[in-house]
C-alpha cells in the first residue's frame, strides 16, 4: 500500500502523471473499468481527508457548504450569492486529491469512486456522525451506497 504520511508535492506529482501517456490512459480507462470498492477502502480515503491540514481545511469548507445546501434545498446556482458561498477552489482541491489518491493506489477512478468516503467525511466534519468507523457510518454506507460499496461478507 502507498505511504501517505508525507504528501508534499502531491499536486505536482498528479499534474506530471496526467501529462504522461500512462496517466492519460489511467484516468480515461478508469471511467469504464472501475468496480466496487470495499467499505474499508472508502473509509481509508475518508481518513486521508482528515490527516493532512491542507486537505482537511478544504474538506471542512466543502462540508459546510454541503450542509448549507442540505439545510436550504431551494438555494441553487441561479440564486444571488451562491457562487460567493460556494468553495469552488476547495472542491477542486478535494477532487484533485481524490485523483492523486486513486493514482497512488492504482484504483480505477470512475464517477462514483470514493463518493461514500467523501460523504462520510462530510458527515463527520459537520458533526452528523461521530466517527468514520462507527456502526452508524457503516449503516449509512450500506443504506445509501451499497450499489458502489462492497462489504467483506459480500465478497466471499
BAFI-3210 file (N, C-alpha, C; in Angstrom, 3 decimals, decimal comma, padded with zeros to 6 digits):
// residues 156
n [1|2|3|4|5|6|7|8|9|10|11|12|13|14|15|16|17|18|19|20|21|22|23|24|25|26|27|28|29|30|31|32|33|34|35|36|37|38|39|40|41|42|43|44|45|46|47|48|49|50|51|52|53|54|55|56|57|58|59|60|61|62|63|64|65|66|67|68|69|70|71|72|73|74|75|76|77|78|79|80|81|82|83|84|85|86|87|88|89|90|91|92|93|94|95|96|97|98|99|100|101|102|103|104|105|106|107|108|109|110|111|112|113|114|115|116|117|118|119|120|121|122|123|124|125|126|127|128|129|130|131|132|133|134|135|136|137|138|139|140|141|142|143|144|145|146|147|148|149|150|151|152|153|154|155|156]
n.u [000,838|000,452|002,359|001,114|001,972|003,615|002,654|003,718|004,120|002,127|000,261|001,881|002,956|000,650|-000,102|002,125|001,921|-000,561|000,102|001,490|001,458|000,737|-000,609|-002,759|-004,082|-004,646|-006,502|-008,537|-009,327|-010,212|-012,808|-014,357|-013,565|-013,832|-014,632|-016,651|-015,659|-014,315|-015,855|-013,861|-011,834|-013,107|-013,401|-010,725|-009,887|-011,474|-010,336|-007,838|-008,529|-008,787|-006,274|-004,292|-003,419|-003,902|-005,708|-007,674|-008,659|-009,810|-011,743|-013,383|-014,499|-015,828|-017,596|-019,157|-020,508|-021,969|-023,665|-025,030|-026,401|-027,995|-029,560|-030,883|-032,707|-033,895|-032,110|-029,986|-027,730|-028,497|-029,259|-028,744|-025,634|-024,855|-022,454|-020,658|-020,681|-020,054|-017,459|-015,418|-012,660|-011,777|-013,323|-012,312|-009,736|-010,178|-011,210|-008,984|-007,182|-008,445|-008,092|-005,288|-004,896|-006,209|-004,597|-002,161|-002,807|-003,453|-006,127|-008,865|-010,533|-013,687|-016,825|-018,128|-016,317|-014,981|-017,056|-018,684|-016,868|-016,208|-018,696|-019,036|-016,887|-017,721|-020,007|-018,871|-017,214|-019,166|-020,421|-022,525|-022,028|-020,303|-017,936|-015,805|-015,656|-017,796|-020,734|-022,953|-021,897|-021,214|-023,780|-024,991|-023,527|-024,169|-026,924|-027,108|-025,107|-024,709|-024,777|-022,349|-020,416|-018,750|-019,007|-017,048|-018,231|-019,821|-018,110|-017,168]
n.v [-001,181|002,258|004,930|007,445|009,333|011,604|013,994|015,941|017,841|016,630|017,688|018,489|016,032|014,705|016,369|016,003|013,256|013,170|014,301|012,400|009,611|007,224|008,233|009,645|007,511|005,969|007,606|007,963|005,345|004,410|005,296|003,455|001,036|000,706|-000,689|-001,935|-000,568|-001,520|-001,200|-000,633|000,498|002,856|004,122|004,418|006,250|008,457|008,908|009,871|012,384|013,804|013,736|015,462|018,789|020,823|019,532|018,809|021,305|022,210|020,233|020,771|023,283|022,625|020,662|022,170|023,772|021,855|021,027|023,436|023,637|021,349|022,132|024,242|023,680|024,973|026,760|027,544|027,296|029,459|031,399|034,524|035,155|032,521|031,635|033,127|031,920|029,285|026,998|026,843|026,505|024,919|022,644|021,825|021,206|018,997|017,224|016,932|015,804|013,378|012,177|011,972|010,304|007,928|007,374|006,774|004,434|002,872|002,567|002,247|005,050|005,849|007,596|007,527|006,669|006,598|008,159|007,435|007,520|010,254|011,329|010,264|011,560|014,242|014,135|013,510|015,756|017,702|017,008|015,208|012,541|010,580|009,226|007,865|005,167|004,156|002,257|003,563|004,915|002,791|001,754|003,896|003,865|001,313|001,655|003,807|003,578|001,010|000,127|000,813|000,103|-002,554|-005,029|-006,956|-009,548|-009,878|-010,430|-012,972]
n.w [000,000|-000,663|000,818|002,725|004,514|004,163|002,091|000,572|-002,313|-003,773|-005,645|-007,800|-008,487|-009,350|-011,538|-013,223|-013,762|-015,071|-017,482|-018,841|-021,139|-019,920|-017,686|-018,878|-020,067|-017,790|-016,348|-018,267|-018,957|-016,525|-016,138|-017,412|-016,423|-013,700|-010,472|-007,730|-004,642|-001,458|001,777|003,623|001,989|001,220|003,699|004,449|002,525|003,313|005,818|005,072|004,153|006,459|007,601|006,636|006,826|004,813|003,072|004,873|005,728|003,331|003,057|005,307|004,623|002,254|003,220|004,995|003,170|001,745|003,804|004,231|001,802|002,027|004,185|003,070|000,734|-001,435|-002,388|-004,970|-007,832|-009,434|-007,713|-006,062|-004,627|-004,431|-005,706|-004,285|-001,827|-002,417|-002,136|-004,380|-005,112|-003,006|-003,382|-005,837|-005,023|-003,330|-005,231|-006,929|-005,126|-004,694|-007,194|-007,213|-005,002|-005,843|-008,044|-006,779|-005,455|-007,511|-008,308|-010,314|-011,472|-011,345|-011,930|-009,453|-007,607|-004,425|-003,465|-001,311|000,795|000,774|001,430|004,013|005,282|005,034|006,684|009,190|009,525|009,711|012,029|012,017|012,104|014,495|014,069|011,513|011,479|012,839|013,872|012,848|010,665|008,982|008,554|007,213|004,808|003,878|003,499|001,651|-000,277|-001,231|-003,810|-004,888|-003,075|-001,518|001,021|003,331|003,951|001,750|-000,253|-000,290]
ca.u [000,000|001,197|002,566|000,520|002,373|004,101|002,055|004,349|004,275|001,096|-000,329|002,865|003,025|-000,561|-000,011|003,134|001,367|-001,647|000,684|002,092|000,531|000,243|-001,580|-003,968|-004,761|-005,147|-007,704|-009,626|-009,791|-010,878|-014,245|-015,084|-013,025|-013,870|-015,519|-016,989|-014,608|-014,784|-016,122|-012,553|-011,164|-013,796|-013,071|-009,311|-009,855|-012,026|-009,335|-006,796|-009,047|-008,608|-004,884|-003,380|-004,046|-004,382|-006,875|-008,691|-009,275|-010,679|-012,874|-014,288|-015,245|-016,719|-018,639|-020,079|-021,347|-022,910|-024,674|-025,837|-027,314|-028,979|-030,462|-031,567|-032,881|-034,358|-030,993|-029,267|-026,719|-029,017|-029,565|-027,720|-024,759|-024,459|-021,036|-019,863|-020,627|-019,550|-015,999|-015,012|-011,253|-011,670|-013,915|-011,331|-008,622|-010,618|-011,312|-007,617|-006,619|-009,090|-007,400|-003,935|-005,015|-006,518|-003,399|-001,158|-003,247|-003,788|-007,559|-009,565|-011,339|-014,958|-017,540|-018,590|-015,241|-014,757|-018,184|-019,128|-015,862|-016,378|-019,932|-018,729|-016,018|-018,582|-020,865|-018,047|-016,809|-020,334|-020,943|-023,670|-021,519|-019,243|-016,699|-015,844|-015,724|-018,898|-021,814|-023,822|-021,233|-021,388|-025,196|-025,220|-022,962|-024,997|-028,223|-027,066|-024,041|-024,482|-024,620|-020,950|-019,515|-018,874|-018,624|-016,294|-019,081|-020,396|-017,046|-016,740]
ca.v [000,000|003,509|005,644|008,775|010,153|012,893|014,194|017,109|017,760|015,770|018,319|018,420|014,622|014,440|017,093|015,346|011,967|013,432|014,695|011,243|008,706|006,304|008,975|009,895|006,215|005,598|008,350|007,765|003,959|004,202|005,577|002,279|-000,175|000,727|-001,657|-001,589|-000,543|-002,053|-000,216|-000,271|001,422|004,143|004,722|004,841|007,503|009,499|009,205|010,717|013,748|014,433|013,620|016,484|020,083|021,489|018,807|018,884|022,641|022,214|019,364|021,470|024,300|021,923|020,006|023,217|024,187|020,755|021,112|024,626|023,281|020,404|022,900|025,235|022,951|025,839|027,617|026,886|028,020|030,683|032,358|035,514|034,776|031,107|031,473|033,726|030,939|028,000|026,896|026,233|026,078|023,808|021,480|021,401|020,605|017,670|016,403|016,636|014,866|012,088|011,637|011,624|009,155|006,782|007,124|006,145|003,087|002,218|002,264|002,864|006,157|006,055|008,785|007,426|006,157|007,326|009,025|007,073|008,061|011,718|011,581|010,010|012,649|015,419|013,946|013,631|017,158|018,506|016,538|014,306|011,232|010,703|008,604|007,205|003,725|003,856|001,461|004,481|005,171|001,594|001,686|004,914|003,391|000,179|002,157|004,767|003,350|-000,419|-000,069|001,045|-000,314|-003,948|-005,332|-008,216|-010,736|-009,981|-010,718|-014,364]
ca.w [000,000|-000,746|002,074|002,615|005,654|003,664|000,762|-000,036|-003,764|-004,364|-006,843|-008,876|-008,886|-010,131|-012,813|-014,062|-014,193|-016,025|-018,767|-019,498|-021,829|-018,898|-016,880|-019,681|-020,192|-016,456|-015,991|-019,228|-018,865|-015,241|-016,243|-017,904|-015,811|-012,246|-009,833|-006,354|-003,630|-000,185|002,824|004,191|001,065|001,304|004,999|004,408|001,764|004,183|006,854|004,474|004,043|007,765|008,065|006,109|007,128|003,595|002,581|005,924|005,656|002,147|003,394|006,233|003,871|001,330|004,025|005,484|002,056|001,507|004,866|003,945|000,709|002,583|005,051|002,232|-000,531|-002,532|-002,769|-006,060|-008,606|-010,023|-006,658|-005,737|-003,525|-004,470|-006,041|-003,217|-000,743|-002,903|-002,043|-005,647|-005,065|-002,056|-004,049|-006,837|-004,298|-002,904|-006,445|-007,370|-004,148|-004,988|-008,365|-006,790|-004,107|-006,700|-008,842|-005,925|-005,106|-008,779|-008,280|-011,445|-010,967|-012,013|-011,458|-008,067|-006,767|-003,174|-003,070|000,041|001,713|000,832|002,168|005,426|005,758|005,196|007,856|010,399|009,617|010,103|013,308|011,852|012,511|015,498|013,620|010,210|011,689|013,753|013,280|012,084|009,385|008,154|008,180|006,186|003,542|003,431|003,062|000,546|-001,264|-001,467|-005,251|-005,273|-001,998|-001,107|002,398|003,322|003,920|000,410|-001,211|-000,156]
c.u [000,885|001,292|002,057|000,900|002,828|003,580|002,602|004,527|003,215|000,498|000,611|002,996|001,820|-000,471|000,987|002,598|000,285|-001,121|001,310|001,023|-000,080|-000,831|-002,870|-004,772|-005,387|-006,465|-008,832|-010,178|-010,549|-012,373|-015,026|-014,630|-013,132|-014,848|-015,816|-015,736|-015,181|-015,074|-014,796|-011,809|-011,797|-013,446|-011,623|-009,156|-010,355|-011,026|-008,231|-007,251|-008,881|-007,148|-003,996|-004,060|-004,643|-005,678|-008,014|-009,403|-010,227|-011,921|-013,869|-015,128|-016,261|-017,885|-019,649|-021,029|-022,378|-024,034|-025,596|-026,857|-028,383|-030,020|-031,300|-031,804|-033,350|-033,260|-030,176|-028,345|-027,206|-029,336|-028,390|-026,922|-024,285|-022,952|-020,118|-019,678|-019,955|-018,016|-015,403|-013,585|-011,052|-012,238|-012,958|-010,149|-008,970|-010,693|-009,923|-006,966|-007,179|-008,386|-005,999|-003,940|-005,281|-005,301|-002,374|-001,533|-003,596|-005,238|-008,211|-010,569|-012,573|-015,672|-017,965|-017,526|-014,971|-015,897|-018,671|-018,149|-015,982|-017,621|-019,720|-017,890|-016,828|-019,414|-020,087|-017,630|-017,949|-020,971|-022,152|-023,312|-020,380|-017,899|-016,894|-016,044|-016,816|-019,922|-022,760|-023,223|-021,400|-022,830|-025,505|-024,713|-023,773|-026,320|-028,149|-026,069|-023,792|-024,312|-023,183|-019,950|-019,813|-018,412|-018,000|-017,156|-019,717|-019,368|-016,576|-017,292]
c.v [001,247|004,164|007,069|009,680|011,543|013,073|015,440|016,878|016,924|016,369|018,205|016,988|014,249|015,093|016,430|014,025|012,163|013,794|013,529|010,414|007,730|006,981|009,233|008,606|005,811|006,307|008,184|006,341|003,688|004,402|004,368|000,984|-000,209|-000,313|-001,182|-001,557|-001,163|-000,894|000,271|000,712|002,813|004,859|005,205|006,133|008,654|009,889|010,099|012,169|014,513|014,526|014,792|017,850|020,759|020,846|018,900|020,240|022,737|021,367|020,096|022,510|023,664|021,287|021,020|023,659|023,116|020,806|022,310|024,321|022,298|021,136|023,918|024,647|023,808|026,763|026,898|027,820|029,346|031,759|033,295|035,037|033,332|030,972|032,162|032,745|029,627|027,968|026,174|025,693|024,909|022,528|020,933|020,696|019,187|016,729|016,010|015,636|013,461|011,409|011,167|010,374|007,883|006,389|006,354|004,735|002,255|001,712|002,997|003,879|006,358|007,252|008,717|006,883|007,116|008,266|008,715|007,625|009,562|012,070|011,350|011,139|013,924|015,310|014,032|015,088|018,043|018,049|015,619|012,864|011,447|010,214|007,956|005,702|003,321|002,943|002,328|004,788|003,981|001,475|002,686|004,429|002,214|000,677|002,982|004,453|001,883|-000,726|000,144|000,581|-001,759|-004,082|-006,714|-009,472|-010,934|-010,461|-012,177|-015,229]
c.w [000,000|000,623|001,896|003,787|005,220|002,241|000,070|-001,537|-004,459|-005,632|-008,045|-009,398|-009,753|-011,503|-013,758|-014,603|-015,250|-017,411|-019,519|-020,211|-020,829|-018,038|-017,630|-019,831|-018,869|-016,153|-017,007|-019,154|-017,576|-015,313|-016,738|-017,233|-014,291|-011,717|-008,407|-005,500|-002,368|000,763|003,410|003,289|001,128|002,611|005,013|003,618|002,642|005,274|006,322|004,344|005,352|008,187|007,699|006,173|005,896|003,095|003,598|005,910|004,460|002,403|004,279|005,501|002,930|002,087|004,554|004,384|001,719|002,545|004,625|002,839|001,186|003,429|004,283|000,843|-001,706|-003,039|-003,830|-006,810|-009,167|-008,981|-006,392|-004,525|-003,545|-004,678|-005,043|-002,063|-001,154|-002,853|-003,260|-005,574|-004,113|-002,656|-005,112|-006,173|-003,862|-004,119|-006,959|-006,415|-004,379|-006,159|-007,986|-005,917|-004,920|-007,530|-008,006|-005,508|-006,338|-008,765|-009,439|-010,911|-011,826|-011,411|-009,989|-007,113|-005,612|-002,793|-001,671|001,073|001,878|001,624|003,669|006,016|005,968|006,470|009,163|010,594|010,103|011,415|013,212|012,189|013,501|014,969|012,252|010,345|012,675|013,084|012,432|010,706|008,449|007,681|007,068|004,829|003,003|002,840|001,779|-000,563|-001,577|-002,958|-005,727|-004,226|-001,624|000,343|002,426|003,221|002,542|-000,609|-001,147|-001,236]
res [x|x|x|x|x|x|x|x|x|x|x|x|x|x|x|x|x|x|x|x|x|x|x|x|x|x|x|x|x|x|x|x|x|x|x|x|x|x|x|x|x|x|x|x|x|x|x|x|x|x|x|x|x|x|x|x|x|x|x|x|x|x|x|x|x|x|x|x|x|x|x|x|x|x|x|x|x|x|x|x|x|x|x|x|x|x|x|x|x|x|x|x|x|x|x|x|x|x|x|x|x|x|x|x|x|x|x|x|x|x|x|x|x|x|x|x|x|x|x|x|x|x|x|x|x|x|x|x|x|x|x|x|x|x|x|x|x|x|x|x|x|x|x|x|x|x|x|x|x|x|x|x|x|x|x|x]
***
